[in-house]
Amino acid sequence: MKNPNNKTAVVFRKYKEGDIIALFPYEIDSGHCIMSYQHVGQHSGADYDHMIRCTKPAKPEEYHDLQTELVGIGYDLEIIKRQNRRKYIAAKKSLLKDLRTIN
């Protein structure tokens, strides 16, 4: 879900091994997954709650390279610390409404 200033909300997290992942908590697929992005593998679906449990918050100096990569491919990012559940539910309702109009 884009916010009024057309930025894409992103949460940067760090795996125990050190890899950084970008989570887009309001970019939802037709299931329950959100969109994610890593250097290797790039875009993929992810379960937000699972990712929060198995990672920890990344520091700006840790996610800087991934942020630069995302901006380089066209993202205008709004870095947030955590998902707002009300915004997530609104995004999911919007997606379901769009899916119903397609069918």
C-alpha positions as CSV (number, residue, x, y, z in Angstrom):
1,M,0.0,0.0,0.0
2,K,1.5,3.3,-1.0
3,N,1.1,6.2,1.4
4,P,-0.1,9.6,0.2
5,N,3.3,10.8,-0.8
6,N,3.8,7.7,-3.0
7,K,6.5,6.1,-0.9
8,T,6.7,2.4,-0.3
9,A,6.9,1.4,3.3
10,V,9.8,-1.0,4.1
11,V,11.1,-2.8,7.2
12,F,14.7,-3.8,7.1
13,R,15.6,-7.0,9.0
14,K,18.8,-9.0,9.6
15,Y,19.1,-12.8,9.7
16,K,21.4,-14.4,12.3
17,E,23.9,-15.2,9.5
18,G,24.0,-11.5,8.7
19,D,22.0,-11.3,5.4
20,I,19.6,-8.3,5.2
21,I,16.0,-8.6,3.9
22,A,13.6,-5.8,3.0
23,L,10.0,-6.5,4.0
24,F,7.2,-4.5,2.3
25,P,4.4,-5.0,4.9
26,Y,1.6,-3.5,2.8
27,E,2.5,-5.1,-0.5
28,I,0.4,-8.3,-0.2
29,D,-0.1,-11.2,-2.7
30,S,-3.4,-13.0,-3.1
31,G,-2.6,-15.2,-0.1
32,H,-1.3,-14.0,3.2
33,C,2.3,-13.2,2.1
34,I,3.9,-9.8,1.8
35,M,6.6,-8.9,-0.7
36,S,10.2,-9.1,0.3
37,Y,13.5,-8.3,-1.4
38,Q,17.1,-9.5,-0.9
39,H,20.3,-9.0,-2.9
40,V,20.3,-12.7,-3.9
41,G,16.9,-13.9,-5.0
42,Q,15.5,-10.4,-5.2
43,H,11.6,-10.2,-5.0
44,S,9.8,-13.0,-3.2
45,G,6.8,-13.6,-1.0
46,A,7.3,-13.8,2.8
47,D,5.3,-14.4,5.9
48,Y,5.7,-11.2,7.9
49,D,5.1,-12.7,11.4
50,H,7.6,-15.5,10.7
51,M,10.2,-13.1,9.4
52,I,9.9,-10.9,12.5
53,R,10.4,-14.0,14.7
54,C,13.5,-15.3,12.8
55,T,15.3,-11.9,12.2
56,K,16.2,-8.8,14.2
57,P,16.0,-5.2,13.2
58,A,18.8,-4.1,10.9
59,K,20.8,-0.9,11.6
60,P,21.0,1.8,8.9
61,E,24.7,0.9,8.2
62,E,23.7,-2.7,7.8
63,Y,20.8,-2.1,5.3
64,H,22.4,0.8,3.4
65,D,23.5,-1.3,0.4
66,L,20.1,-2.9,0.1
67,Q,18.4,0.4,0.4
68,T,20.6,1.8,-2.3
69,E,19.8,-1.1,-4.6
70,L,16.1,-0.7,-4.0
71,V,16.2,3.1,-4.8
72,G,18.3,2.2,-7.9
73,I,15.5,0.0,-9.3
74,G,12.9,2.7,-8.7
75,Y,11.6,2.5,-5.1
76,D,10.8,5.6,-3.2
77,L,11.1,4.2,0.3
78,E,9.6,5.1,3.7
79,I,11.7,3.2,6.2
80,I,9.5,2.1,9.2
81,K,10.3,0.0,12.2
82,R,7.2,-2.3,12.2
83,Q,4.0,-3.1,10.4
84,N,0.9,-1.2,11.4
85,R,-1.8,-3.9,11.6
86,R,-4.6,-1.5,10.7
87,K,-2.8,-0.5,7.5
88,Y,-2.1,-4.2,6.7
89,I,-5.7,-5.1,7.1
90,A,-6.8,-2.2,4.9
91,A,-4.3,-3.3,2.2
92,K,-5.6,-6.8,2.4
93,K,-9.2,-5.7,2.2
94,S,-8.3,-3.6,-0.8
95,L,-6.6,-6.5,-2.5
96,L,-9.6,-8.8,-1.9
97,K,-12.0,-6.2,-3.3
98,D,-9.8,-5.9,-6.4
99,L,-9.7,-9.6,-6.8
100,R,-13.5,-9.9,-6.6
101,T,-13.9,-7.2,-9.3
102,I,-11.6,-9.1,-11.6
103,N,-13.6,-12.4,-11.3
